[in-house]
Amino acid sequence: MPKLQGFEFWSRTLGGARHVVAPMVDQSELAWRLLSRRHGAQLCYTPMLHAQVFVRDANYRKENLYCEVCPEDRPLIVQFCANDPEVFVQAALLAQDYCDAIDLNLGCPQMIAKRGHYGAFLQEEWDLLQRMILLAHEKLSVPVTCKIRVFPEIDKTVKYAQMLEKAGCQLLTVHGRTKEQKGPLSGTASWEHIKAVRKAVAIPVFANGNIQCLRDVERCIQDTGVQGVMSAEGNLHNPALFEGRSPAVWELAEEYLDIVRQHPCPLSYVRAHLFKLWHHTLQVHQELREELAKVKTLEGVTAVNQELKLRCQEDISRQKEGEKPSGGLPFFHWICQPYFRPGPREGSKENGGARSKRALEEEEGGTDVLSKNKQKKQLRNPHKTFDPSLKPKYAKCDQCGNPKGNRCVFNLCRGCCKKRAFREAADCPGHGLLFKTKLEKSLAWKGAQSRLQEPQPAGSGEPGGFPEVVGSALA
């Protein structure tokens, strides 16, 4: 059967999906996808997977995709980050039997993507992206899709989208922010860019950005003409977003925990989800924030969730008639609702624009005022200092720039040293790597084994002459 493409792929394989859960690192795992599907999501993406690790590590494949078969987790798109056509296609070939399409991440704006040279930091390398998409389109049995961020210029964004379409991309998700718009600088996503892309290409387009409730979904489709709308943070704070409901937080938290018991995932994922769901309540009952951060088991997380539920029910019982939500929230804190990320503080007229984090720290009382995270570290280690002038200076690895081992024979960090020592069958006592020694011992052992297996002349006193010795002794 020929591979479906474009609108036929969207309508038949994806069922004309309009409500889409975004790929989120450590957050769009199977349990969360199943919860979202129960509440209106029609298509989900896996978390972003690293193509190179996926190719070389069987455990990584098993943990992230090759888990138990789950028929209700379809349609599903697997997303990879990659910067090498061959590696991307190798990973996609290993994943294609477990999904309905393979997505190339061209939208991640984080520093880790910059260091790894993937995500939005490939958006200027059009020749490389063409080769990646062309090869995947040729080799895979499922369609290849892309998720991108926009350029500041609409015209350049349109040409970028058209280039990906021409290379073989069958569905395009457009996040209406530039790669610089992240964290407190996120701002508003540009639906104008998305609308322009939708008009310029002949493949389905999903919009991403500014989606906090079902009304936003409907307005986005109407304003941009896209086929579907993807939600990330809106979905994390309210998994029932696509149903148009805002239920009590504990309703969805308890449902999610039940799913996790059936489809386990790392506790860090579970804890992170509850921090998002209970975000507004944890501003009120702050002591439970510490409890949630400390628990080490699923039972402990469940107990904190139950305590939060009881606190909220007490708050409800004390609620006065006609009382309105505090803190400018649209609903009371125990109701699932959007979280609007605060923007950077307005800069003074003298310096114009947003100030750096360090400048704000100095304004609020100097560098002696430590962040909560640093205060926790100092509690664990009272002698720890955060003064940059007192921190030891480390010599850098000759290859990657990380701190090198002080006694490394190659002047490398442990990771680079291990690769070189393995490649050259060498030892590095400084890092405790003994590839040469182990190889010599292995060869010596094999030599000894082969000598033991050689036949010995009769009467020599060795095992081969044993019967004759015994015979003479008996005579």
Long-range contacts (C-beta under 8 A, 24 or more apart in sequence): 3-140, 3-141, 3-142, 3-143, 4-143, 5-143, 5-170, 6-170, 6-171, 6-202, 6-203, 6-204, 7-203, 7-204, 9-101, 9-143, 9-170, 9-171, 9-204, 10-171, 10-204, 10-227, 13-75, 13-100, 13-101, 13-143, 14-42, 14-43, 14-75, 14-100, 14-101, 14-171, 15-42, 15-43, 15-75, 16-227, 17-42, 17-43, 17-75, 17-228, 18-42, 18-217, 18-221, 18-227, 18-228, 18-229, 19-43, 19-217, 19-228, 19-229, 19-231, 19-242, 20-44, 20-45, 20-173, 20-206, 20-228, 20-229, 20-230, 20-231, 21-45, 21-230, 21-231, 21-232, 21-235, 22-208, 22-230, 22-231, 22-232, 22-235, 23-47, 23-48, 23-77, 23-79, 23-103, 23-105, 23-147, 24-48, 24-232, 24-236, 26-266, 26-268, 26-269, 26-272, 27-236, 27-269, 27-272, 27-273, 29-265, 29-269, 30-67, 30-70, 30-73, 30-263, 30-265, 31-256, 31-259, 31-260, 31-262, 31-263, 31-264, 31-265, 31-269, 32-239, 32-256, 32-269, 32-273, 33-73, 33-76, 34-70, 34-72, 34-73, 34-259, 34-263, 35-239, 35-252, 35-255, 35-256, 35-259, 36-235, 36-239, 36-242, 37-72, 37-73, 38-255, 39-239, 39-240, 39-241, 39-242, 39-243, 39-245, 39-252, 40-240, 40-241, 40-242, 40-243, 40-244, 41-235, 41-239, 41-242, 42-75, 42-228, 42-242, 43-75, 43-76, 43-77, 43-228, 44-73, 44-75, 44-76, 44-77, 45-76, 45-77, 45-78, 45-79, 45-103, 46-76, 46-77, 46-78, 46-79, 46-99, 47-79, 48-79, 48-80, 48-81, 48-105, 48-108, 49-78, 49-79, 49-80, 49-81, 49-91, 49-95, 50-80, 50-81, 50-82, 50-116, 51-80, 51-81, 51-82, 51-84, 51-87, 51-88, 51-90, 51-91, 51-92, 52-82, 52-84, 52-87, 52-91, 54-80, 54-91, 54-94, 54-95, 55-87, 55-90, 55-91, 55-94, 61-94, 61-95, 65-95, 65-98, 65-99, 66-98, 67-263, 68-263, 70-263, 74-100, 75-100, 76-100, 77-101, 77-102, 77-103, 77-145, 78-102, 78-103, 79-103, 79-104, 79-105, 79-147, 80-104, 80-105, 81-105, 81-108, 81-113, 81-116, 81-118, 81-119, 82-118, 82-132, 83-116, 83-117, 83-118, 83-122, 83-128, 84-132, 85-128, 85-131, 85-132, 85-135, 85-136, 86-135, 88-132, 88-135, 88-136, 89-135, 89-136, 89-139, 89-140, 92-136, 92-139, 92-140, 92-144, 93-139, 93-140, 96-140, 96-141, 96-142, 99-142, 100-142, 101-142, 101-143, 101-144, 101-145, 101-170, 101-171, 102-136, 102-140, 102-142, 102-143, 102-144, 102-145, 103-144, 103-145, 103-146, 103-147, 103-173, 104-129, 104-132, 104-133, 104-136, 104-144, 104-145, 104-146, 104-147, 105-147, 106-146, 106-147, 106-148, 106-149, 107-147, 107-148, 107-149, 107-173, 107-175, 107-208, 109-149, 109-177, 109-179, 109-180, 109-181, 109-182, 110-182, 120-148, 120-149, 120-179, 121-179, 123-148, 123-149, 123-151, 123-160, 123-179, 126-160, 126-163, 129-163, 129-164, 129-167, 130-163, 130-166, 130-167, 133-164, 133-167, 133-168, 133-169, 134-167, 134-168, 136-168, 137-167, 137-168, 137-169, 137-170, 138-168, 143-170, 143-171, 144-168, 144-169, 144-170, 145-169, 145-170, 145-171, 145-172, 145-173, 146-171, 146-172, 146-173, 147-172, 147-173, 147-175, 147-208, 148-172, 148-173, 148-174, 148-175, 149-174, 149-175, 149-177, 149-178, 149-179, 150-174, 150-175, 150-176, 150-177, 150-178, 150-190, 150-193, 150-194, 151-178, 152-178, 154-192, 154-193, 154-196, 157-193, 157-196, 157-197, 158-196, 158-197, 158-200, 161-197, 161-200, 161-201, 162-200, 162-201, 165-201, 165-202, 165-203, 169-203, 170-203, 170-204, 171-203, 171-204, 171-205, 171-206, 172-197, 172-201, 172-203, 172-204, 172-205, 172-206, 173-205, 173-206, 173-207, 173-208, 173-230, 174-205, 174-206, 174-207, 174-208, 175-208, 175-209, 176-207, 176-208, 176-209, 176-210, 177-209, 183-341, 184-341, 184-342, 184-343, 184-344, 184-354, 185-343, 185-344, 185-354, 186-341, 186-343, 187-343, 191-220, 191-223, 191-224, 194-224, 194-226, 195-223, 195-224, 195-225, 198-224, 198-225, 198-226, 199-225, 204-228, 206-230, 208-232, 211-241, 212-241, 212-338, 212-340, 213-238, 213-241, 213-244, 213-246, 213-338, 214-241, 214-242, 214-243, 214-244, 215-244, 217-241, 217-242, 233-339, 233-341, 234-338, 236-273, 236-276, 236-277, 237-276, 237-277, 237-279, 237-336, 237-337, 237-338, 237-339, 238-336, 238-337, 238-338, 239-336, 240-336, 245-336, 246-331, 246-335, 246-336, 246-337, 247-335, 247-336, 248-312, 248-334, 248-335, 248-336, 249-277, 249-278, 249-281, 249-308, 249-312, 249-334, 249-335, 249-336, 250-305, 250-308, 250-309, 250-312, 250-334, 252-277, 252-336, 253-277, 253-278, 253-305, 253-309, 254-305, 254-309, 257-298, 257-301, 257-302, 257-305, 260-298, 261-298, 267-296, 267-297, 267-298, 267-301, 270-298, 270-301, 271-295, 271-301, 274-301, 274-304, 274-305, 276-339, 277-336, 278-305, 278-308, 279-339, 280-327, 280-329, 280-333, 280-334, 280-337, 280-339, 281-308, 281-311, 281-312, 281-333, 281-334, 282-308, 283-327, 283-333, 284-315, 284-333, 285-311, 405-430, 405-431, 406-430, 407-431
